[in-house]
């Protein structure tokens, strides 16, 4: 199975991180960064803690080049984390569950039918869609995991293990695997099995109690 139209748009609009960056000091705390994205040359000024006499620095490679990450995350916490790793040069293979894929594909605003929210946190990623509930789909996920350096997931506690994708199982076939699991309430405790989203964290943390129109009508803080 696949998400053909959306996958093509994802690849077409994928942001490419530059492979070469030039850094030159302008003042004691301001630097000029110049880099090339395809045929487009970009320049920007930024502040940095680097010494003023740093001169011109060329970075021929990004720090995480050669690292392959299997990204099974969705919504926000996981995808933004793996997107940042992609910015640093890692190869990110994002796998979404059929039939609809990552839920943020349905989140406004939309540009040419695609969620800008989804695209912004899934940049620098390769895209694949599988049926996570099928035996064949889970076997393909397992094969992918054995050929990756890192696996990232943000399922509820225990779900990855039920799918045969827990660390104890995968590490037998891939001993060097780095396993990153994001949970709402940790691995143990009375709330460990609960799912967590932005609005849940806001409610549990009391943030919604200081927003809204009156004490009885809390309002969720908007997405930045």
Secondary structure, 3 states (H helix, E strand, C coil): CCCHHHHHHHHHCCCCCCCCEEEEECCCCEEEEEEEECCEEEEEEEECCCCHHHCCEEECCCCCCCCEEEECCCCCHHHHHHHHHHHCCCEEEEEEECCCCCHHHHCCCEECCEEHHHHHHCCCEEEEEECCCCHHHHHHHHHHHCCCCEEEECCCCCHHHHCCCCHHHHHHHCCCCEEEECCCCCCCCCCCCCCCCHHHHHHHHCHHHHCCCCCCCCCCCCCC
